[in-house]
C-alpha cells in the first residue's frame, strides 16, 4: 500500500514538474495560429477516442465482475447491482467530461 502511494505521488510530482513549461509564454504572445488549431483538433479527437475506448473496456470489465459476483452469491445481487450501476454512471461521466472538453476545443476555441 505504501509503495503504491509513493509511486502515485512521484507520478503526480513528475506530471506537475513537466507540465510547468507548457504554461510558460513563448514567442508570439501565445497567439493561436492555424498550426495550433490543427493540433488542438487532433488532440481533442485523440482524447475523445481514447476515453471512449477505455470507458467501454472498463465498463465491460465492471459488468463481467458484477455477473461473476452475482453468480457466486445470488443473495447479494441487490448490493452488487447498485454498485454496478453507480460505477457505470461514474465511468460514463468521465467519457462525457472528455466530450465536453472536446466540444470546447472544437467550437469555443476555434477561431478565437
C-alpha positions in Angstrom: 0.0 0.0 0.0 2.8 2.4 0.9 4.6 1.5 -2.3 1.5 2.4 -4.4 1.2 5.7 -2.6 4.8 6.6 -3.1 4.5 5.7 -6.8 1.4 7.7 -7.3 3.0 10.7 -5.5 6.0 10.5 -7.8 3.9 10.3 -10.9 1.9 13.4 -9.9 5.0 15.3 -9.0 6.6 14.4 -12.3 3.4 15.5 -14.1 3.3 18.9 -12.4 7.1 19.5 -12.9 6.9 18.5 -16.6 3.7 20.4 -17.2 5.1 23.7 -15.9 6.9 24.7 -19.2 3.6 24.2 -21.1 2.2 27.2 -19.3 5.1 29.5 -20.0 4.5 32.2 -22.5 6.6 31.6 -25.6 7.4 33.8 -28.5 4.4 35.2 -30.4 2.5 36.2 -27.3 0.6 32.9 -27.0 -1.5 33.6 -30.1 -3.3 30.7 -31.7 -2.0 30.0 -35.2 -3.6 27.7 -37.8 -1.0 25.1 -36.8 -2.1 25.2 -33.1 -5.7 24.9 -34.2 -4.9 21.8 -36.2 -3.1 20.2 -33.3 -5.9 21.2 -30.9 -8.4 19.3 -33.2 -6.1 16.3 -33.4 -5.5 16.1 -29.7 -9.2 16.6 -28.9 -10.2 13.8 -31.3 -7.5 11.5 -29.9 -8.5 12.2 -26.3 -12.2 11.5 -27.2 -11.4 8.3 -29.0 -9.1 7.1 -26.2 -11.7 8.0 -23.5 -14.4 6.2 -25.3 -12.3 3.1 -25.9 -11.1 2.9 -22.3 -14.5 3.7 -20.9 -16.1 0.9 -22.9 -13.3 -1.5 -21.8 -13.7 -0.6 -18.1 -17.5 -0.9 -18.4 -17.2 -4.4 -19.8 -14.8 -5.4 -17.0 -17.2 -4.0 -14.4 -20.2 -5.9 -15.9 -18.1 -9.1 -16.1 -17.1 -8.7 -12.4 -20.7 -8.0 -11.4 -22.1 -11.0 -13.3 -19.4 -13.2 -11.7 -20.2 -11.9 -8.2 -23.9 -12.4 -8.7 -23.4 -16.0 -10.0 -21.2 -16.8 -6.9 -23.6 -15.2 -4.4 -27.1 -14.6 -5.7 -28.2 -13.3 -2.3 -26.0 -10.2 -2.7 -27.4 -9.3 -6.1 -29.1 -6.1 -5.0 -26.0 -4.7 -3.5 -23.9 -5.7 -6.4 -26.4 -4.3 -8.9 -26.4 -0.9 -7.0 -22.6 -0.8 -7.0 -22.5 -1.8 -10.7 -24.9 1.0 -11.8 -23.1 3.6 -9.7 -19.8 2.5 -11.1 -21.1 2.5 -14.7 -22.5 6.0 -14.2 -19.2 7.3 -12.9 -17.3 5.7 -15.8 -19.7 7.2 -18.3 -19.4 10.6 -16.7 -15.7 10.6 -17.3 -16.2 10.0 -21.0 -18.8 12.8 -21.1 -16.3 15.1 -19.5 -13.8 14.4 -22.3 -16.6 15.0 -24.8 -17.3 18.4 -23.2 -13.6 19.3 -23.3 -13.5 18.2 -27.0 -16.5 20.4 -27.7 -14.8 23.3 -26.0 -11.7 22.7 -28.1 -13.7 22.3 -31.3 -16.2 25.0 -31.0 -15.2 27.7 -28.5 -11.5 27.9 -29.2 -11.8 27.6 -32.9 -11.2 31.0 -34.5 -10.5 32.9 -31.4 
